[in-house]
Amino acid sequence: MNKELWDKTISLHKNRCEKILSFSKTIRYAGVFNQHGRTISGKIRPGIKPIFSPNSIREEFFTISSIMKLREKSTKELGEIEFIHIRHKKINILLFHKNNRTYYITTNPKTKPTSVLINKIKKLITPE
């Protein structure tokens, strides 16, 4: 990928991450990474303290990208992944996978992601 195309890709995903944050005040972080777990873009809500260290988030993204690769083998039988919701005591994680890219969105633990929020995110990332 040439530099101009790469810059355009980064800009597109940066704008999408900012837009995702605008969907709800309960969203802490919105980011996107490639099939190798390398961050393309990400945005944390101002005033939010990150849970992960930089090294931990690299490991997290690599792990999730590996899971997504394994899940792709089931798409023929099950259909494409719409989204994955992971619920932890300290955080909720929403994953959306499209075109070898994974959107990683975190929300406050006490907030249950609504179908309205999920549909807004799906609609935003579908044009890829």
Residue pairs with C-beta under 8 A, 6 or more apart in sequence:
1 9
9 40
10 40
10 41
13 32
13 40
13 41
13 101
14 41
14 43
16 30
16 32
16 41
16 103
16 124
16 125
17 30
17 31
17 32
17 41
17 42
17 43
18 30
18 43
19 124
20 27
20 30
20 103
20 105
20 121
20 124
21 27
21 30
21 43
21 45
23 117
23 120
23 121
24 107
24 111
24 117
25 45
26 107
26 108
26 111
27 45
27 105
27 106
27 107
28 44
28 45
28 48
28 91
28 106
28 107
28 108
29 42
29 43
29 44
29 45
29 48
29 50
29 104
29 105
29 106
30 42
30 43
30 103
30 104
30 105
31 39
31 40
31 41
31 42
31 43
31 103
31 104
31 105
32 39
32 40
32 41
32 42
32 101
32 102
32 103
32 104
33 39
33 40
33 61
33 64
33 65
33 101
33 102
33 104
34 40
34 65
34 100
34 101
35 65
35 68
35 69
35 100
35 101
36 62
36 65
37 58
37 61
37 62
37 63
37 64
37 65
37 66
38 61
39 57
39 61
40 101
42 104
44 50
50 57
51 90
51 91
51 106
52 60
61 102
61 104
64 95
64 102
64 104
65 102
68 81
68 95
68 97
68 102
71 81
71 97
75 81
80 97
81 95
81 97
82 96
82 122
83 94
83 95
83 96
83 118
83 121
83 122
84 93
84 94
84 95
84 97
85 92
85 93
85 94
85 95
85 113
86 92
86 93
86 95
87 93
87 109
88 109
89 109
90 109
91 106
91 107
91 108
91 109
92 106
92 107
92 108
92 109
92 111
92 112
92 113
93 104
93 105
93 106
94 103
94 104
94 105
94 106
94 107
94 113
94 118
94 121
95 102
95 103
95 104
95 105
96 102
96 103
96 105
96 121
96 122
96 125
97 103
98 125
98 126
98 128
99 128
101 128
103 121
103 125
105 121
107 113
